[in-house]
Amino acid sequence: MNAKKKKHFIWLSLAAGVFWGTSFPLVKEGLIYISPIWFSNLRLILGFFCLLLLIKRYKIFWQFPKEYWLLGLFNSLGFLFQFLGMQTTAAGKAAFFVNGSLVYVAILSFLIFHEHFSANKTLGVFLALVGIYSLSVGMQPISVLFSGELRGDLLVLASGLSWSIFMVLNKKMVSHPEYSVLETVTLYMFTSALVLLPVSVLFEPFPHSFAWQGWVILLVSSIFSLALPFYLWSLGLTGLTATVSSLLVLVEILVALILSVIFLGESLSLFEMCGALILIIALILASIELNSRSGTLKK
């Protein structure tokens, strides 16, 4: 793989992270108009229909490999466990446990794909965790991760694990010989929405009516914070290892912070700024890793 091609995959993954970062203010505003689980489900449904307009082979929905159901299952469980867990767990802890799925991805990638771990990649994973912790928990002692409501903690841990399985499984499916990347993303968006739908019905009443602003936020969020970044990330994943990809999309945390400061009037402490700097170093290490021979996945 030449240097130009490598940079192409890096930029695709970073772009996905940037678009995912925009979801923070959008979701926060959208939850004013609609409950969390239905917001997530309707966003998946709208995202699916947006992608559906772009594909040409509609017959793929009649029969497709069971792995796409697994992708939909673990993707939807990630959303569900996160929303349920955050009801009884502090937001900072939830952010750390969910984004800490990077460690699960690294372990699963090693076990399934026998992914090589160089010094750069190992250091990048470690620094990413330090940066996430600094940004999520702040100056609180590490013991805060083991305090509080056990049920909520276990749910957000399960959320991170679910998404890590989804990420690693998607690494396999984006190279499926019978389906394009766009078709793969459309299929798992379809199965994710179907899996989450009965859960939404059981947990929360359907929002029969809400303000037009809610629909606008849902539509914008489904396109720019869901369908588009999932597609860009999956494209990037065709040329990256799962671990390097997971490192690069952590740029979403930095984007969310910047948008929160600009649009929500939030401020960053010195400790949080140090965490952001550490996370940037981890992203740079991931890019360097890809440009070394050991950072590419053998075809």
Secondary structure, DSSP 8 states (H G I E B T S, - for coil): --HHHHHHHHHHHHHHHHHHHTHHHHHHHHTTTS-HHHHHHHHHHHHHHHHHTT-S-GGGGTS--THHHHHHHHHHHHHHHHHHHTTTS-HHHHHHHHHTHHHHHHHHHHHHH-----HHHHHHHHHHHHHHHHHHTTTS-GGGGG-S-HHHHHHHHHHHHHHHHHHHHHHHHTT-TTS-HHHHHHHHHHHHHHHHHHHHHHHS-------HHHHHHHHHHHIIIIIHHHHHHHHHHTSS-HHHHHHHTTHHHHHHHHHHHHHS-----HHHHHHHHHHHHHHHHHHHHHTSGGGS---
